[in-house]
Amino acid sequence: MTIAEYKLRMKAARLKKLDEDNFIHRQAWLVAQAQGYDKKGKPIFKTFKEFFDFQKNENIILGIDEEENLKQEILKDENFVNMLIQSNTTEEGG
């Protein structure tokens, strides 16, 4: 096995572990949703992502930069992209 193959296998092992962690956290999330309320009766965690950020952990394992990930998320937002396009065409025609 080459060093490159070893690194790839280690990355795959970390991703498999992340999937297992995700499963465990999802189970805990269901329990937390059933039992986890503050003194005012509101859930402690409002979203699963607040409880366990799978994407963030996956990005760390894959070596993806958070800033690059944010750019990709912004580009996925069609409303935002449409506003940018509209803004740029208005400025050019203005």
N, CA, C and O atoms as CSV, one atom per row, in Angstrom:
chain,resi,resn,atom,element,x,y,z
A,1,MET,N,N,0.850,-1.176,0.000
A,1,MET,CA,C,0.000,0.000,0.000
A,1,MET,C,C,0.894,1.238,0.000
A,1,MET,O,O,1.841,1.343,0.780
A,2,THR,N,N,0.572,2.165,-0.889
A,2,THR,CA,C,1.352,3.393,-0.969
A,2,THR,C,C,0.875,4.378,0.100
A,2,THR,O,O,-0.163,4.174,0.730
A,3,ILE,N,N,1.634,5.426,0.289
A,3,ILE,CA,C,1.247,6.466,1.253
A,3,ILE,C,C,-0.061,7.121,0.825
A,3,ILE,O,O,-0.920,7.404,1.661
A,4,ALA,N,N,-0.213,7.364,-0.482
A,4,ALA,CA,C,-1.443,7.983,-0.986
A,4,ALA,C,C,-2.646,7.080,-0.715
A,4,ALA,O,O,-3.707,7.562,-0.317
A,5,GLU,N,N,-2.486,5.775,-0.929
A,5,GLU,CA,C,-3.582,4.843,-0.653
A,5,GLU,C,C,-3.909,4.825,0.844
A,5,GLU,O,O,-5.075,4.791,1.235
A,6,TYR,N,N,-2.874,4.846,1.661
A,6,TYR,CA,C,-3.071,4.871,3.110
A,6,TYR,C,C,-3.855,6.114,3.535
A,6,TYR,O,O,-4.792,6.029,4.329
A,7,LYS,N,N,-3.458,7.269,2.995
A,7,LYS,CA,C,-4.154,8.513,3.340
A,7,LYS,C,C,-5.617,8.456,2.913
A,7,LYS,O,O,-6.503,8.907,3.639
A,8,LEU,N,N,-5.864,7.897,1.728
A,8,LEU,CA,C,-7.234,7.779,1.236
A,8,LEU,C,C,-8.049,6.849,2.131
A,8,LEU,O,O,-9.201,7.141,2.452
A,9,ARG,N,N,-7.451,5.733,2.531
A,9,ARG,CA,C,-8.148,4.802,3.427
A,9,ARG,C,C,-8.426,5.445,4.784
A,9,ARG,O,O,-9.488,5.227,5.367
A,10,MET,N,N,-7.490,6.229,5.283
A,10,MET,CA,C,-7.689,6.905,6.564
A,10,MET,C,C,-8.812,7.940,6.457
A,10,MET,O,O,-9.622,8.085,7.373
A,11,LYS,N,N,-8.851,8.653,5.336
A,11,LYS,CA,C,-9.931,9.624,5.133
A,11,LYS,C,C,-11.274,8.898,5.072
A,11,LYS,O,O,-12.259,9.357,5.650
A,12,ALA,N,N,-11.310,7.764,4.369
A,12,ALA,CA,C,-12.540,6.975,4.279
A,12,ALA,C,C,-12.957,6.482,5.667
A,12,ALA,O,O,-14.144,6.480,5.994
A,13,ALA,N,N,-11.997,6.070,6.472
A,13,ALA,CA,C,-12.302,5.611,7.827
A,13,ALA,C,C,-12.875,6.739,8.670
A,13,ALA,O,O,-13.821,6.535,9.431
A,14,ARG,N,N,-12.293,7.945,8.532
A,14,ARG,CA,C,-12.807,9.098,9.290
A,14,ARG,C,C,-14.214,9.458,8.831
A,14,ARG,O,O,-15.053,9.827,9.652
A,15,LEU,N,N,-14.489,9.354,7.514
A,15,LEU,CA,C,-15.832,9.640,7.010
A,15,LEU,C,C,-16.829,8.596,7.494
A,15,LEU,O,O,-17.970,8.930,7.812
A,16,LYS,N,N,-16.408,7.336,7.553
A,16,LYS,CA,C,-17.282,6.279,8.080
A,16,LYS,C,C,-17.598,6.552,9.543
A,16,LYS,O,O,-18.741,6.403,9.974
A,17,LYS,N,N,-16.589,6.951,10.303
A,17,LYS,CA,C,-16.786,7.291,11.715
A,17,LYS,C,C,-17.735,8.473,11.853
A,17,LYS,O,O,-18.567,8.502,12.759
A,18,LEU,N,N,-17.612,9.452,10.951
A,18,LEU,CA,C,-18.509,10.602,10.973
A,18,LEU,C,C,-19.948,10.159,10.738
A,18,LEU,O,O,-20.862,10.654,11.398
A,19,ASP,N,N,-20.160,9.231,9.804
A,19,ASP,CA,C,-21.509,8.707,9.569
A,19,ASP,C,C,-22.051,8.025,10.821
A,19,ASP,O,O,-23.222,8.185,11.165
A,20,GLU,N,N,-21.197,7.269,11.497
A,20,GLU,CA,C,-21.614,6.615,12.737
A,20,GLU,C,C,-21.939,7.653,13.805
A,20,GLU,O,O,-22.931,7.522,14.521
A,21,ASP,N,N,-21.105,8.681,13.911
A,21,ASP,CA,C,-21.368,9.761,14.871
A,21,ASP,C,C,-22.679,10.465,14.548
A,21,ASP,O,O,-23.441,10.821,15.446
A,22,ASN,N,N,-22.933,10.660,13.263
A,22,ASN,CA,C,-24.170,11.306,12.833
A,22,ASN,C,C,-25.369,10.472,13.285
A,22,ASN,O,O,-26.350,11.016,13.793
A,23,PHE,N,N,-25.291,9.161,13.103
A,23,PHE,CA,C,-26.380,8.282,13.523
A,23,PHE,C,C,-26.601,8.381,15.028
A,23,PHE,O,O,-27.735,8.507,15.491
A,24,ILE,N,N,-25.515,8.323,15.784
A,24,ILE,CA,C,-25.613,8.411,17.249
A,24,ILE,C,C,-26.207,9.748,17.671
A,24,ILE,O,O,-27.071,9.805,18.546
A,25,HIS,N,N,-25.737,10.821,17.044
A,25,HIS,CA,C,-26.250,12.149,17.397
A,25,HIS,C,C,-27.714,12.293,17.002
A,25,HIS,O,O,-28.476,12.948,17.713
A,26,ARG,N,N,-28.121,11.702,15.893
A,26,ARG,CA,C,-29.538,11.759,15.511
A,26,ARG,C,C,-30.406,11.041,16.541
A,26,ARG,O,O,-31.494,11.509,16.876
A,27,GLN,N,N,-29.925,9.910,17.038
A,27,GLN,CA,C,-30.666,9.209,18.079
A,27,GLN,C,C,-30.759,10.073,19.340
A,27,GLN,O,O,-31.820,10.190,19.954
A,28,ALA,N,N,-29.628,10.674,19.710
A,28,ALA,CA,C,-29.615,11.547,20.892
A,28,ALA,C,C,-30.514,12.761,20.665
A,28,ALA,O,O,-31.161,13.244,21.594
A,29,TRP,N,N,-30.549,13.247,19.431
A,29,TRP,CA,C,-31.397,14.392,19.084
A,29,TRP,C,C,-32.864,14.062,19.338
A,29,TRP,O,O,-33.605,14.881,19.881
A,30,LEU,N,N,-33.275,12.876,18.948
A,30,LEU,CA,C,-34.660,12.483,19.164
A,30,LEU,C,C,-34.988,12.433,20.658
A,30,LEU,O,O,-36.068,12.849,21.078
A,31,VAL,N,N,-34.058,11.927,21.445
A,31,VAL,CA,C,-34.248,11.890,22.892
A,31,VAL,C,C,-34.285,13.314,23.443
A,31,VAL,O,O,-35.129,13.651,24.274
A,32,ALA,N,N,-33.347,14.148,22.963
A,32,ALA,CA,C,-33.282,15.540,23.429
A,32,ALA,C,C,-34.563,16.286,23.074
A,32,ALA,O,O,-35.064,17.081,23.869
A,33,GLN,N,N,-35.085,16.030,21.892
A,33,GLN,CA,C,-36.327,16.690,21.496
A,33,GLN,C,C,-37.484,16.259,22.390
A,33,GLN,O,O,-38.377,17.047,22.699
A,34,ALA,N,N,-37.451,15.000,22.796
A,34,ALA,CA,C,-38.520,14.493,23.648
A,34,ALA,C,C,-38.384,14.986,25.091
A,34,ALA,O,O,-39.385,15.134,25.793
A,35,GLN,N,N,-37.135,15.244,25.539
A,35,GLN,CA,C,-36.918,15.571,26.946
A,35,GLN,C,C,-36.268,16.921,27.198
A,35,GLN,O,O,-36.396,17.456,28.300
A,36,GLY,N,N,-35.582,17.486,26.230
A,36,GLY,CA,C,-34.734,18.636,26.476
A,36,GLY,C,C,-35.408,19.983,26.335
A,36,GLY,O,O,-35.445,20.558,25.247
A,37,TYR,N,N,-35.936,20.482,27.423
A,37,TYR,CA,C,-36.563,21.798,27.423
A,37,TYR,C,C,-35.963,22.649,28.525
A,37,TYR,O,O,-35.589,22.137,29.580
A,38,ASP,N,N,-35.872,23.953,28.281
A,38,ASP,CA,C,-35.349,24.847,29.313
A,38,ASP,C,C,-36.453,25.169,30.322
A,38,ASP,O,O,-37.546,24.608,30.254
A,39,LYS,N,N,-36.163,26.068,31.250
A,39,LYS,CA,C,-37.117,26.393,32.306
A,39,LYS,C,C,-38.392,27.058,31.775
A,39,LYS,O,O,-39.442,27.005,32.415
A,40,LYS,N,N,-38.286,27.680,30.604
A,40,LYS,CA,C,-39.450,28.341,30.008
A,40,LYS,C,C,-40.267,27.389,29.133
A,40,LYS,O,O,-41.299,27.773,28.583
A,41,GLY,N,N,-39.801,26.155,29.011
A,41,GLY,CA,C,-40.532,25.168,28.223
A,41,GLY,C,C,-40.155,25.145,26.754
A,41,GLY,O,O,-40.814,24.482,25.952
A,42,LYS,N,N,-39.092,25.866,26.392
A,42,LYS,CA,C,-38.649,25.877,24.996
A,42,LYS,C,C,-37.563,24.830,24.792
A,42,LYS,O,O,-36.778,24.562,25.701
A,43,PRO,N,N,-37.514,24.228,23.582
A,43,PRO,CA,C,-36.465,23.235,23.327
A,43,PRO,C,C,-35.076,23.866,23.444
A,43,PRO,O,O,-34.869,25.009,23.035
A,44,ILE,N,N,-34.136,23.120,24.002
A,44,ILE,CA,C,-32.769,23.616,24.148
A,44,ILE,C,C,-32.133,23.806,22.773
A,44,ILE,O,O,-31.502,24.830,22.512
A,45,PHE,N,N,-32.303,22.818,21.897
A,45,PHE,CA,C,-31.795,22.905,20.526
A,45,PHE,C,C,-32.978,23.037,19.590
A,45,PHE,O,O,-33.879,22.198,19.600
A,46,LYS,N,N,-32.981,24.091,18.778
A,46,LYS,CA,C,-34.106,24.318,17.874
A,46,LYS,C,C,-33.963,23.534,16.579
A,46,LYS,O,O,-34.960,23.155,15.966
A,47,THR,N,N,-32.725,23.292,16.162
A,47,THR,CA,C,-32.491,22.518,14.941
A,47,THR,C,C,-31.440,21.446,15.209
A,47,THR,O,O,-30.634,21.560,16.132
A,48,PHE,N,N,-31.465,20.416,14.390
A,48,PHE,CA,C,-30.465,19.366,14.532
A,48,PHE,C,C,-29.072,19.921,14.268
A,48,PHE,O,O,-28.106,19.497,14.903
A,49,LYS,N,N,-28.958,20.864,13.340
A,49,LYS,CA,C,-27.658,21.435,13.002
A,49,LYS,C,C,-27.045,22.148,14.212
A,49,LYS,O,O,-25.826,22.129,14.384
A,50,GLU,N,N,-27.865,22.766,15.037
A,50,GLU,CA,C,-27.374,23.391,16.270
A,50,GLU,C,C,-26.755,22.340,17.184
A,50,GLU,O,O,-25.777,22.601,17.885
A,51,PHE,N,N,-27.340,21.156,17.164
A,51,PHE,CA,C,-26.908,20.060,18.025
A,51,PHE,C,C,-25.682,19.348,17.471
A,51,PHE,O,O,-24.769,19.003,18.221
A,52,PHE,N,N,-25.660,19.124,16.148
A,52,PHE,CA,C,-24.555,18.411,15.501
A,52,PHE,C,C,-24.451,18.893,14.064
A,52,PHE,O,O,-25.337,18.626,13.253
A,53,ASP,N,N,-23.371,19.603,13.742
A,53,ASP,CA,C,-23.181,20.155,12.401
A,53,ASP,C,C,-22.388,19.162,11.545
A,53,ASP,O,O,-21.157,19.185,11.518
A,54,PHE,N,N,-23.121,18.298,10.854
A,54,PHE,CA,C,-22.504,17.255,10.020
A,54,PHE,C,C,-21.638,17.880,8.938
A,54,PHE,O,O,-20.502,17.453,8.733
A,55,GLN,N,N,-22.160,18.883,8.243
A,55,GLN,CA,C,-21.434,19.510,7.134
A,55,GLN,C,C,-20.103,20.089,7.602
A,55,GLN,O,O,-19.088,19.937,6.922
A,56,LYS,N,N,-20.100,20.741,8.737
A,56,LYS,CA,C,-18.871,21.330,9.272
A,56,LYS,C,C,-17.839,20.241,9.548
A,56,LYS,O,O,-16.668,20.383,9.196
A,57,ASN,N,N,-18.280,19.155,10.180
A,57,ASN,CA,C,-17.368,18.062,10.479
A,57,ASN,C,C,-16.862,17.385,9.208
A,57,ASN,O,O,-15.692,17.012,9.125
A,58,GLU,N,N,-17.732,17.226,8.230
A,58,GLU,CA,C,-17.324,16.630,6.963
A,58,GLU,C,C,-16.301,17.514,6.264
A,58,GLU,O,O,-15.322,17.015,5.709
A,59,ASN,N,N,-16.522,18.820,6.289
A,59,ASN,CA,C,-15.584,19.759,5.664
A,59,ASN,C,C,-14.216,19.700,6.330
A,59,ASN,O,O,-13.191,19.804,5.656
A,60,ILE,N,N,-14.193,19.537,7.636
A,60,ILE,CA,C,-12.920,19.428,8.350
A,60,ILE,C,C,-12.171,18.184,7.881
A,60,ILE,O,O,-10.971,18.240,7.609
A,61,ILE,N,N,-12.886,17.061,7.787
A,61,ILE,CA,C,-12.256,15.815,7.342
A,61,ILE,C,C,-11.766,15.929,5.906
A,61,ILE,O,O,-10.667,15.478,5.585
A,62,LEU,N,N,-12.581,16.531,5.040
A,62,LEU,CA,C,-12.222,16.632,3.624
A,62,LEU,C,C,-11.264,17.781,3.342
A,62,LEU,O,O,-10.743,17.889,2.232
A,63,GLY,N,N,-11.024,18.637,4.325
A,63,GLY,CA,C,-10.108,19.756,4.145
A,63,GLY,C,C,-10.705,20.886,3.333
A,63,GLY,O,O,-9.985,21.626,2.663
A,64,ILE,N,N,-12.019,21.019,3.390
A,64,ILE,CA,C,-12.702,22.080,2.654
A,64,ILE,C,C,-12.723,23.331,3.523
A,64,ILE,O,O,-13.090,23.277,4.696
A,65,ASP,N,N,-12.332,24.442,2.945
A,65,ASP,CA,C,-12.273,25.715,3.652
A,65,ASP,C,C,-13.691,26.207,3.943
A,65,ASP,O,O,-14.556,26.161,3.069
A,66,GLU,N,N,-13.924,26.671,5.152
A,66,GLU,CA,C,-15.235,27.188,5.551
A,66,GLU,C,C,-15.673,28.353,4.658
A,66,GLU,O,O,-16.845,28.458,4.296
A,67,GLU,N,N,-14.730,29.219,4.310
A,67,GLU,CA,C,-15.061,30.375,3.487
A,67,GLU,C,C,-15.537,29.930,2.105
A,67,GLU,O,O,-16.493,30.488,1.566
A,68,GLU,N,N,-14.871,28.929,1.536
A,68,GLU,CA,C,-15.270,28.408,0.232
A,68,GLU,C,C,-16.644,27.765,0.324
A,68,GLU,O,O,-17.457,27.899,-0.592
A,69,ASN,N,N,-16.908,27.068,1.422
A,69,ASN,CA,C,-18.203,26.436,1.629
A,69,ASN,C,C,-19.308,27.489,1.717
A,69,ASN,O,O,-20.398,27.297,1.178
A,70,LEU,N,N,-19.022,28.605,2.400
A,70,LEU,CA,C,-19.995,29.689,2.507
A,70,LEU,C,C,-20.301,30.272,1.135
A,70,LEU,O,O,-21.458,30.558,0.826
A,71,LYS,N,N,-19.272,30.450,0.307
A,71,LYS,CA,C,-19.485,30.959,-1.047
A,71,LYS,C,C,-20.401,30.031,-1.832
A,71,LYS,O,O,-21.294,30.488,-2.545
A,72,GLN,N,N,-20.177,28.723,-1.697
A,72,GLN,CA,C,-21.006,27.743,-2.405
A,72,GLN,C,C,-22.454,27.805,-1.912
A,72,GLN,O,O,-23.385,27.704,-2.712
A,73,GLU,N,N,-22.645,27.967,-0.618
A,73,GLU,CA,C,-23.995,28.059,-0.064
A,73,GLU,C,C,-24.710,29.306,-0.577
A,73,GLU,O,O,-25.901,29.263,-0.886
A,74,ILE,N,N,-23.979,30.413,-0.666
A,74,ILE,CA,C,-24.567,31.657,-1.170
A,74,ILE,C,C,-24.986,31.486,-2.621
A,74,ILE,O,O,-26.062,31.933,-3.019
A,75,LEU,N,N,-24.138,30.842,-3.408
A,75,LEU,CA,C,-24.462,30.637,-4.813
A,75,LEU,C,C,-25.658,29.699,-4.998
A,75,LEU,O,O,-26.341,29.766,-6.020
A,76,LYS,N,N,-25.915,28.834,-4.028
A,76,LYS,CA,C,-27.072,27.948,-4.097
A,76,LYS,C,C,-28.367,28.706,-3.838
A,76,LYS,O,O,-29.439,28.252,-4.239
A,77,ASP,N,N,-28.281,29.847,-3.178
A,77,ASP,CA,C,-29.457,30.638,-2.839
A,77,ASP,C,C,-29.898,31.423,-4.073
A,77,ASP,O,O,-29.329,32.466,-4.396
A,78,GLU,N,N,-30.919,30.907,-4.759
A,78,GLU,CA,C,-31.368,31.503,-6.022
A,78,GLU,C,C,-31.844,32.938,-5.847
A,78,GLU,O,O,-31.581,33.781,-6.704
A,79,ASN,N,N,-32.538,33.231,-4.755
A,79,ASN,CA,C,-33.025,34.589,-4.527
A,79,ASN,C,C,-31.867,35.580,-4.445
A,79,ASN,O,O,-31.926,36.665,-5.023
A,80,PHE,N,N,-30.818,35.202,-3.725
A,80,PHE,CA,C,-29.656,36.069,-3.575
A,80,PHE,C,C,-28.969,36.280,-4.923
A,80,PHE,O,O,-28.603,37.403,-5.271
A,81,VAL,N,N,-28.798,35.196,-5.677
A,81,VAL,CA,C,-28.154,35.291,-6.990
A,81,VAL,C,C,-28.989,36.181,-7.913
A,81,VAL,O,O,-28.437,37.010,-8.637
A,82,ASN,N,N,-30.292,36.017,-7.892
A,82,ASN,CA,C,-31.164,36.844,-8.739
A,82,ASN,C,C,-31.069,38.321,-8.359
A,82,ASN,O,O,-31.075,39.192,-9.229
A,83,MET,N,N,-30.981,38.601,-7.043
A,83,MET,CA,C,-30.833,39.990,-6.609
A,83,MET,C,C,-29.509,40.566,-7.097
A,83,MET,O,O,-29.453,41.720,-7.524
A,84,LEU,N,N,-28.446,39.773,-7.038
A,84,LEU,CA,C,-27.143,40.237,-7.536
A,84,LEU,C,C,-27.201,40.535,-9.029
A,84,LEU,O,O,-26.701,41.564,-9.483
A,85,ILE,N,N,-27.809,39.635,-9.783
A,85,ILE,CA,C,-27.922,39.833,-11.231
A,85,ILE,C,C,-28.731,41.078,-11.526
A,85,ILE,O,O,-28.355,41.881,-12.380
A,86,GLN,N,N,-29.847,41.242,-10.819
A,86,GLN,CA,C,-30.700,42.399,-11.020
A,86,GLN,C,C,-29.943,43.693,-10.644
A,86,GLN,O,O,-30.030,44.702,-11.344
A,87,SER,N,N,-29.226,43.638,-9.563
A,87,SER,CA,C,-28.444,44.793,-9.126
A,87,SER,C,C,-27.398,45.174,-10.151
A,87,SER,O,O,-27.223,46.354,-10.455
A,88,ASN,N,N,-26.699,44.185,-10.688
A,88,ASN,CA,C,-25.656,44.461,-11.662
A,88,ASN,C,C,-26.218,44.964,-12.976
A,88,ASN,O,O,-25.616,45.835,-13.605
A,89,THR,N,N,-27.362,44.438,-13.412
A,89,THR,CA,C,-27.934,44.916,-14.674
A,89,THR,C,C,-28.498,46.310,-14.504
A,89,THR,O,O,-28.471,47.096,-15.451
A,90,THR,N,N,-29.010,46.645,-13.328
A,90,THR,CA,C,-29.532,47.983,-13.067
A,90,THR,C,C,-28.399,49.008,-13.090
A,90,THR,O,O,-28.554,50.097,-13.644
A,91,GLU,N,N,-27.263,48.660,-12.492
A,91,GLU,CA,C,-26.112,49.566,-12.459
A,91,GLU,C,C,-25.540,49.802,-13.853
A,91,GLU,O,O,-25.134,50.917,-14.180
A,92,GLU,N,N,-25.507,48.753,-14.674
A,92,GLU,CA,C,-24.963,48.877,-16.023
A,92,GLU,C,C,-25.853,49.738,-16.892
A,92,GLU,O,O,-25.361,50.532,-17.693
A,93,GLY,N,N,-27.153,49.588,-16.742
A,93,GLY,CA,C,-28.093,50.339,-17.561
A,93,GLY,C,C,-28.311,51.750,-17.072
A,93,GLY,O,O,-28.818,52.592,-17.813
A,94,GLY,N,N,-27.930,52.027,-15.814
A,94,GLY,CA,C,-28.207,53.280,-15.137
A,94,GLY,C,C,-27.437,54.395,-15.665
A,94,GLY,O,O,-27.572,55.520,-15.184
